[in-house]
Amino acid sequence: MTTPTIAVAPLTTQDAEALVEAARSAAEAAGVAAAVTVLDAGGHLLAFRRDDRAVLIAGETSTRKAYTALQLNTPTADLVDAVQPGGLFHTLPTALDRPLLFIAGGVPLHRDGRLIGAIGVGGGAPDQDHGFATAAVEALNRR
């Protein structure tokens, strides 16, 4: 006997744009020029925005943070210690072809308990980026 699969609505472009806007608004309110990346469950880019005042590397870090949060289904803020010497994932950043980034600012996205994507924010201090990403997720969940 097979268990029926319950379909979960995927992350939409409209969701991704709402996430970008919410993260951007939170960053702007804090005076931070940020970049925001939203990936779907397959790791494909759904939305991206880099404030024209943000440092150029913010775009790359936001994307890597989102990818890391998606692949490990964990906020990157919770993984920072895991890559330190002796940590569970100490060699993981250099073991893969795809670039992971263990700096706060990446948050996985869930709907009905299922992973549907991730958001990454770069440009501020790590704690700020995590706060902007979390604020965006909370705004999406209120919709």
C-alpha positions as CSV (number, residue, x, y, z in Angstrom):
1,M,0.0,0.0,0.0
2,T,1.4,3.4,-1.0
3,T,1.0,6.5,1.0
4,P,-0.6,9.3,-0.9
5,T,1.7,12.2,-1.7
6,I,0.4,15.6,-0.7
7,A,1.2,18.3,-3.2
8,V,2.8,21.4,-1.7
9,A,2.5,24.6,-3.7
10,P,6.0,25.5,-5.0
11,L,7.7,28.8,-4.5
12,T,6.3,31.2,-7.2
13,T,7.8,34.2,-8.9
14,Q,5.3,36.3,-7.0
15,D,6.5,34.8,-3.7
16,A,10.2,35.4,-4.7
17,E,9.5,39.0,-5.6
18,A,7.7,39.5,-2.3
19,L,10.7,38.0,-0.5
20,V,13.1,40.3,-2.3
21,E,11.0,43.4,-1.5
22,A,10.6,42.5,2.2
23,A,14.4,41.8,2.6
24,R,15.3,45.0,0.7
25,S,12.9,47.1,2.8
26,A,14.4,45.7,6.0
27,A,17.9,46.4,4.8
28,E,17.0,49.9,3.6
29,A,15.4,50.7,7.0
30,A,18.7,49.7,8.7
31,G,20.7,51.8,6.2
32,V,22.3,48.8,4.5
33,A,22.7,48.4,0.8
34,A,22.1,44.7,0.2
35,A,21.8,42.0,-2.4
36,V,19.0,39.4,-2.2
37,T,18.8,36.0,-3.9
38,V,15.8,33.7,-4.0
39,L,16.2,30.1,-5.2
40,D,13.5,27.5,-5.8
41,A,13.7,23.9,-4.3
42,G,15.9,22.8,-7.2
43,G,18.4,25.5,-6.6
44,H,17.4,27.6,-9.6
45,L,17.3,31.4,-9.5
46,L,13.8,32.8,-9.1
47,A,14.7,36.4,-8.1
48,F,17.8,38.5,-7.5
49,R,18.3,42.2,-6.7
50,R,21.5,44.0,-5.8
51,D,21.2,47.5,-4.5
52,D,23.3,49.7,-6.8
53,R,25.2,51.0,-3.7
54,A,25.9,47.5,-2.4
55,V,29.5,46.1,-2.7
56,L,29.8,43.9,-5.8
57,I,30.6,40.8,-3.8
58,A,27.2,41.1,-2.0
59,G,25.5,39.5,-5.0
60,E,27.8,36.5,-4.9
61,T,27.5,36.1,-1.2
62,S,23.7,36.3,-1.2
63,T,23.6,33.6,-3.8
64,R,26.0,31.3,-2.0
65,K,24.2,31.8,1.3
66,A,20.8,30.9,-0.3
67,Y,22.4,27.8,-2.0
68,T,24.0,26.6,1.3
69,A,20.7,27.1,3.3
70,L,18.9,25.1,0.6
71,Q,21.3,22.3,0.3
72,L,21.6,21.8,4.1
73,N,18.0,22.8,4.9
74,T,19.3,25.0,7.7
75,P,19.9,28.7,8.2
76,T,23.5,29.5,7.5
77,A,23.7,31.3,10.9
78,D,23.3,27.9,12.5
79,L,26.2,26.4,10.5
80,V,29.0,28.8,11.2
81,D,30.5,26.7,14.0
82,A,30.2,23.5,12.0
83,V,32.9,24.5,9.6
84,Q,35.4,25.5,12.3
85,P,38.4,23.1,12.9
86,G,36.9,20.0,14.5
87,G,33.4,20.9,13.4
88,L,31.0,18.4,11.7
89,F,31.4,20.2,8.3
90,H,35.0,21.4,8.6
91,T,36.0,20.0,5.2
92,L,32.7,20.4,3.4
93,P,33.3,23.9,1.9
94,T,36.3,22.5,-0.1
95,A,34.8,19.0,-0.8
96,L,32.1,20.2,-3.3
97,D,32.2,21.7,-6.7
98,R,29.3,24.1,-5.8
99,P,30.3,27.0,-3.6
100,L,28.8,26.9,-0.1
101,L,29.1,29.8,2.2
102,F,28.9,29.4,6.0
103,I,28.1,33.0,6.9
104,A,24.8,34.1,8.4
105,G,22.3,35.4,5.9
106,G,20.9,32.3,4.2
107,V,17.5,30.9,5.3
108,P,15.6,27.9,3.9
109,L,12.0,28.4,2.9
110,H,9.3,25.9,3.9
111,R,5.6,25.5,3.1
112,D,3.5,22.9,4.9
113,G,6.7,21.5,6.4
114,R,8.3,20.9,3.0
115,L,11.4,22.7,1.7
116,I,10.4,24.9,-1.3
117,G,13.5,27.1,-1.7
118,A,15.8,29.5,0.1
119,I,16.7,33.2,0.4
120,G,20.1,34.7,0.9
121,V,21.1,38.2,1.8
122,G,24.5,39.8,1.5
123,G,25.9,43.3,2.0
124,G,25.5,43.9,5.7
125,A,27.1,42.3,8.8
126,P,26.2,38.6,9.0
127,D,23.7,39.2,11.9
128,Q,22.1,41.9,9.9
129,D,21.8,39.8,6.7
130,H,20.3,37.0,8.8
131,G,17.8,39.4,10.2
132,F,16.8,40.8,6.8
133,A,16.3,37.2,5.4
134,T,14.3,36.2,8.4
135,A,12.1,39.3,8.2
136,A,11.4,38.4,4.5
137,V,10.5,34.8,5.4
138,E,8.2,36.1,8.2
139,A,6.5,38.6,5.7
140,L,5.9,35.8,3.2
141,N,4.4,33.5,5.9
142,R,2.0,36.3,6.8
143,R,0.7,36.6,3.2
